[in-house]
Amino acid sequence: MKRKSIVLFCPLQGVIDIISKKWSLLVINEIGNHKSIRFNELRRELIGVTAKSLANTLNELQSNGLINRRDFDEKLPRIEYELTEDGIKLYRLIIPLLQWAASRKDAVVTECSCKSKHIQQIR
């Protein structure tokens, strides 16, 4: 898939454009936690996401060069998603944000669709 070119006058514009989508950071985090994951497994992990929203998010992240879609030529077709090098960099930047959010004075982490192992580390 051809990667989108984006002209940025401010680098923050590009960041906000990518991560401001409702499911983007959660999808990046979940794929990063699993290294490689199939669509239905990803959908089960992300509480409340619809198949259409997940498909749209995956397509957008792929067009932005953050994830790869791997098709396996098997009798029963299988597709897995994994982070690209840029996706791994973003995943590593999400971890401190999760830790910061969980460590705030009045933060109460209840059911979290991201199920991050990194949140558990600060408790």
N, C-alpha and C positions, 0 to 999 in steps of 0.2 A: 504494500500500500504506500502511495506517495505521501510524504510528510508535508503538512501545511506550512507555508511560509507566513510569518507574522512580522509586520513592521511595527516596532515599538519605539515610541518616543520616551517612554518611561518603563524601565524593566518591571516595575510593580504592576503595570497594566497587564502584562502577560501572565504574571503569577496569579493575579486576581481572576483573570479570564479562565484559567484552568481550574483553580481550586475552589472557586466560588460555586461551582455546580454542586447540587445537594449531595450526590453520592460519590463524587470524585475522590475525596480524601479517604473515605471509608473503603472504597474499592482498592485504592493503592495500598492502604494499610493491610487489608485482608490478603491481597495477593502477596505482599511482602512477608506476612506472617507464615504463609504456606509455601512460598517460593514458586509453586506452580499449582493451579487450581482449575477445575472444570466449572462450567457455567452454573449447573444446578447446585453444586456444592457451594459456590460463591453466593448464590441466591439464598440458600438455607442459612448461611452465616450472617447475612445482612438482613436483619429483622425489618420487615416492612417494605422492602424494595419490590417493585413489580418486575416482571420479566421484560416488559418494554423499556422501563427506566434503566434497568441494568444493561440491556443490549445497547441502548443509546449511549450510556456512560462508557461502556467498553469500546464502542466505535469511536467516540470522541477521544478517549485516552490513547487509543491506538493511532489515530490520525495526528495526535500531538507528540507521538514518539515516546510515550511513557510505558506502554505495554506491548507485548508481542502476542499474537494469536498463533498457536501451533496446531496444525491439522495433522492427525495421524491417519495414515492410509491403512486402515484395518478393516476387517469384515464388518464390525460395528464401528462406524465413524466416531472418532473421539477428538475433541478440541480442548486444549488447555490454554490458559493465559498465564503469562509470566511477565515480570518487570524487565524493562530495558535498562541500560546503564543509567539513563536520565531518571527513569522510574525508581531505581534503587536509591539514587541521590535524594529524590523527593521523599521516599519512604524513610530514609534516615533523618530527614529534617522534621518529619511528622512526630517522631518519637519524643523529642524534647517538648513539643507542644502538648502532647498527651500527658506527659509527666508534669508539666507546669499546670495544666488545667486540673489534674487530679490532686495536686499538692496545695491548691489555693485554700485559704482559711476555711471557708464555708462550703467547700466542694463536697458533694455527696455523689459518689459514683454508684449508680444502681445498675440496672440492666443496660448493657452497652453493646450495640450491634458490632462494634469493632473488636470486642473481646481481646484487647491487646494484652499481651504478656508483660509489656513494659509498664502498664499502669499498676500491675500487681507488685512490681519491684519497689515501688515507693511507699507501699503501705507497711 
